[in-house]
Amino acid sequence: MIRPLSRTALVLDILGAVLLFLTLTPMSLVFYAPGSLTFIGISEAAGIAATVLAGAIQCGAVAVGRLAPGIALTVAWIGALVQMAAGLSPLPFNVAILMVLYATAAWGSRRVMWAGLISAGAGAVIAGVYISLVNNASSGGFGITFAAATLLVLVSVLALGFAWVGGFGWRMVLRARRIRVEQMRAEAATAEEQERVRIARDMHDIVAHSLAVVIAQADGARYASAVDPDAAPAALTTIAQTARGALSDVRMLLTQLRHRQGDGPQPTLADLETLFAQVRQAGIEPRVTVDPMPPGEPPGAIQLAVYRILQEALTNALRHGDGGSVEIHLAWHPDRVDLTIANVAGAPTGPNLGGGHGIIGMRERAQLVGGVLRAEREGGLFVVRARLPIGAGGTGQDESGAPGAAEGDA
């Protein structure tokens, strides 16, 4: 199997193999005198030729070690067989075999990796036996004892095995790097998805609330124009103000999509009065009770969650309620804030109560800060209850210990 490899890496591998051949093959010729180490009686010229050929084949295997580890292993075996067929003793260029075993373990496929391990074991046994035969032949049959031959096999196992284990270790390093890169990509994709969901939720909150106010004001102005023509300009002013505010918020969200580093300002408790004023102008009277008061400045995330939950609950009251007043109760405790919104419920609009984005969005708002929210009909009222923990001491559980099923639509 041929692996994808850059041209630069391939050229470097080839140059390294050539340098290895030019360095180690002359050393083998100068220091080991091939003609004197063969036990099959070939001439010195033939021994030199065999040395050069075996060195070229084995160093050539190194050249393609990263590109095609399986092919490199086969070529290395051929070079070793040529060396043994010529009766040559171990030579310096045999380092190439260690490098090929390293390559099979580091970059080969699973099959090539295990083939490299088997080759290391089999090659070690063959090398130990072969070296014993070469030395026995060169000393007239009295060279190496069985114990010495066994030691040679063990040394060969250690040498070849160490090369393979080194490559396997590098394989694990590369695998860990790939896993880390994939994990970082997955985390980035998750963060992007969460950001898209957050922006979509904010867009829904802004547009749904603003359109509800605009529709209520437009309907009210249309009905009142016949009786009180002076009411129309006030309604149109409210519609214009609400639309401008919604347009500004939508532009801010679009800016966040283009420039993710700037989240922009988010609503706080100080903006609730503006929200209540918009609802009053649309014909709904919010009756707000705060008991106990906040012991200090609540965290920004809690303020945003309270604002968005109130915004969505009031939007639901405008769209699906029977008008009148909306009871809002805020209870700020040291470790949590309890929020209750109740309004007269209108007639159910369909069988999929609880499936709207508004209720789901409110619940997600609560869950983002570790809290819970439940929305349900209680007699003739539609009641939203939320419990949001403040700091590490909050449990995020309501009286029943778990969030209930949500009803309503948005």
N, C-alpha and C positions, 0 to 999 in steps of 0.2 A: 504494500500500500504506500502510495506517494503522498506525503503530507504537504500542505501549503507552506511554502517557505519563501521569504523575500529573496530577491536576487542578490542583495548585499550579503545576507547570511550565507547563501549558497556559495558565493565567490569566496567569502572568508573561510568556509569549510574546505573548499578545494585548495586554497592557498596554504592553509594549515596542514592539509594532508601532504601536499608537495614538499613543504618545509620539513615535515616529519620524515618523509622518505629520503630527502637529500641529507638529512642529519644522521639518521640512525642506520641507513644501509651502508654508507662508508665505514661507520664504526664497526658494523658487523664484519665487513670484509677485512678491515685492518687488524682487529684484535682477535678474531676467532678463526681465521684461516680455514675456510669451509672444506677444503680438500682433506685436511687432517682430521675433521670431526665426523666425516661420513663413514657409515659402516657397511655401505653396499658397494664400495670399490669404484666409484665414479672418479673421473679425472678432476684435477683442480679447476680447470676451465669450466667443466660442467657444474661443479659445485658453486663457482662464482655466479654462473648464469642462473642456477636455481635460486641462489640467495637473492639476486636482483629481482627475479620474477616473483618469488614469494613475498618479498618486501613491497613490490609494486602492487600486488594484488591486495595485500592486507592494508596498506596505506590508502589504496583506492577505496576500500570498504569504509574507511574513516571519512573520506570525502563525501559520501552519501549517507552518513550515519544519521543525521537529523532529517534529511529529505526522505529517505526510505529505509527505516531501521531494519525491516524484514529482509530487503535485498542486501543490505550491508552485512547482516548476519550470515546469509548464504555465501556471499563473496569471501568473508573472513574464513569460513569453513574451507572453502576451496583453496585459499592461500595456505592454511594450516596443513591441508592434505598434500599440497605441492611441496611444502617444507619437509614433511615427514617422508614423502616418497623419495626425496633426494637424500635422506639420511642426515639432515642437518640438525644440530643441537639447538636448544632455545637461543634466540638471538635478540638483540636490543629492539629490533622493529616489531617484536611480538607485543610490545606495548599497545600497538594498534588493536590487538584483539581485546584488550581490557577496555579500550575506548569504545569499541563496537558494542560490547556487553553493556557498558554504561548507557549507550544510546538506546539500545532495545528497551531497557527498563525505564528510561526517562521519557522517551518520545514515541515508543512503539505502541501499537494497538494492544488490547488485552492479550490476544493470541500471540503476538510477537513478544510481548513482555514475558509470558510464561515460556515461550520457546527459548528466549535468552537465558532464563533460569535453568532450564533443562540442559542447554548447551554448556552453561558454566559448570554444572555438575558432571556431565559426561565428558566435557573437555578436560576437566581436572583429572579425572581417572585416566583418560587416554594419555594426557601429558605426563602424568607420573609414571605410568607403565612405559611409555615411549622413552623418557629420559633414562630410565633404568636399563632399557635394552641398548640404547646408544652407548651408555657408559660401560655396560658389560661387554659389548662388542669391541669397544676401543681398548679395553684392558684384558682381552683374551678370555672373557667369561668369569673373571673373579673380581668384578668391580664393586657391585652394590648388593648388600644383603636384603632379605625380605623386609626387615625392620626399616632399613634406609629407604627402600622403595615405598613402603607405607607412609613414611614421613614425607617423601616427595609428593605423594598424592594429597596428603593433608595440606602441605604448603600450597599446592596448586589450587585446591579447593578454596583456601583462604584468599589467595590472590584474585582468582576469577570471581569468587563470591563477593569479595569486597567491592569490586568494580560494579557488579550488578546491584548490590545493596545501595551503593552510592547513587547510581542512576535512579533507583526506586525512591530514595529519599528526595531527590530533586523533583521527581514526578509528583510526590505528595505536596511539595512546596508549590508547584505550578497549579495543582488542583485546588489548594487552599486559596491561592490568588484568584483563580477563576470563580470560586464560590463567593469570595468576598466581593468581587466585581459584580456578580449577579445579584448578590444581596443588596449592594448599594443601588443597583439599577431598580430592583424591586422596591426598595425603600423610597427612591425618588419617584417611581411611578405611583406608589401609594400616597405619597405626600401631594403629588399633583392631583390625584383623584379626589383626595380630601379637600384640596383647595377648590376644585371645580364644584364639589358638592356644597361647600360653604358659600361660594359665590352664587350658585343657583338658589340656595336657600335664602340668602339675603335678597336676591333679585325677586324671588317670590314674595317675601315679606313686604318689600317696598312697593312692588307693583300691585299686589292684591289689596294692600291697605289703601294705597292712594286711589286706585280705581273704585274701591268701595265708597270712599268719601266723595269722589267726583260724581258717581252715579246717584248717591243719596242726595247730594246738593242739586244736581240737575233735575231729578224727579221732584224734589221739594220746590224748586224755583218754577217748574212747569205748572205744578198744581196751585202754587200761591200767586202766580202772575195774574190770574183772573180776579182774585180777591184783593191782593195787595201788590200792586205793580212795583212798589218801592223795595220789596224783598228780593227782587231778581238781581239788582246790582250787587248786593251783599253775597248772594249765593255764587254769582260769577266771580267775585273777588276770592272767595274761599276755594273755588275750583282752580283758579289761576295759581294761587299760592301753593295749593297741594300739588298741582302738576309740576310747578317749578321745583319744589322740594324733591319730588320723585325723580325728575330729570337730573337734578344735581347728584342724587344718590346713585342713579344708574351710571352716570358719567364716571363717578368715583370707582364703581365696580369695574367698568370697562378699563379704566386706568390701571387697576390692579391686575387685570388680565394681561395688559401690555407690559407692565412694570411690576413684577411679582415682589420686588424687595420693598415696595411701599404699600402698606396695608391701608394707610389713610386713617382719619379719625373715625371712631366708632361711637354710636349713641351711648349715653350714660344716664344715670338717674336724673340729672339736671334737664334732660330732654323730655322727660315724661310730661311736664306741663304743656309743652307744645303738642305732644301726641293727644293729650286729653282735650286740648282746645280744638283740635281738628275734629275729634269725635263729637264734641258738643255742637260744633257747627253743622255736622251731618245729621243731628237730631237725636243723638244718644247722650244721656247724662251719666258720666262715670261718677260713682260715689266712692271715694277713696278713704280707706281707714288704714292708718299705719300705727300699729301697737304690738310690741314695743318699737321704738325708734332704732335706727342703726346705731350700734355702739361706737362706730368709727367709720372711716371711709372704706366701703366694701371693695373687694378686688374688682378690677376692670372686667374680667370675664363674667363675674356674677352680675355686675351692672348691665352688661350687654345681654346676658341671658334673660334677666328680668324684663328689660325693655322689649326684646323681641317676642317673648311669650305674651306680654301684655298687648303688644301691637297685633299679634295674630289673633288673640282671644277677642279683642275689640273688633277686629275685622270680621270675625265669625259672627259676632253679635249684630253688626251692621247688615251682613248678608243674609243671615239665617234666623236672627231673632225677631221678636215681635215689637221691637222698639222699646221705648221707655228708658229705664235706668239699668246700669250695670254695676253690681256690687263688687268692689275690689278691696281685698284685705291683704295687707303686707305685715308680716310679723318677723322682725329682725332679732334673731337670737345670737348669742356669742358664737355658736358653731354652725348656724344654718339660717336660712330665710325661708319662711313658709308663705306661699302665694296662692290666693284663692280668687277666682273670677267667676261670678254667677250672673246669668241673665235669663230672662224668660225665653224658653225654647220655642222655636217655630215648628211647623209641621215637618216631619222627615221628608227630604227631597228625593230619596231613592233608597235602594236596598244596600248600597255599599257604604253605609255609615262607618266612619273611621278610616276610610281609604284615601281621604284627601291629603294633599301635600301639607296643608296647614297643621293638622293635628300631628302628623308624622314629624313635621319640622319643629313643632314645639317640644315634642318628646326628645328629638335629637338635641335640641338646645339644652334641655335639662341633662341629658346623658353626657354631653360634652364637658360639663363641669362636675360630673359625678353624682348628679341628682336623679330624681324620678319625677314623672308627670303622669297624671291620669285625667282623662276627660270623659264625662258620662252624663247621662240624663238622670236627674233626681227629681221625680215628680214632674212638675211643669217647668223646671229649671234645667239649664245646661251649665254644668259646673266643671271648671278646670282647676285642678289642684296640683301644685308643684312644690317639691322640697329640694332646695339646693344647698349643699354643704358649703360652709365657709372655712377654709383652712383644712388641716389634716384631721381635725377632730370630728368632721361630719361623717355620718354613716351613709347618707344618700338613700335612705329608706323611708317610705311613708308609714302610716299607721299599720297597714296590713303587711308591711315588710316587702312588698313587691308592687311594681306598677300594674295598674289595671288596664283593661281593654279600653281603647279610645273610641269615642263616637264622634260623629259630626263630619263635616267636609269643609274644605276651604278652597 
